[in-house]
Amino acid sequence: MPPRLPGRRRSPTPRQAAWLRRGLHQPGGKLPLFDDRGQRVQATIVTACLHNGWAERWFNNPLKPDWLVCRLTERGRDALARQAPDEDTA
């Protein structure tokens, strides 16, 4: 197993996993900018997922350059697959 890098988690938190899971059935693994209540996904969730390699920047939005348009990575899919079903509700 490769050494664990500082600041990286082995699996997403329940909130991170919930956001990542929303990309599983989207074209290209596109991750949403807004949650189920219409609020912007917290930047801390997005940046943590980017930092851990579970998501990646997809493209820049010229109309909203401060919005991170991201997609799910294979590492993100693997992290979700490794999670126990009851971890999502913790």
Summary of the structure (lengths in Angstrom):
residues: 90
radius of gyration: 13.0
end to end distance: 26.9
largest distance: 42.1
contacts: 220
relative contact order: 0.24
helix: 38%
strand: 16%
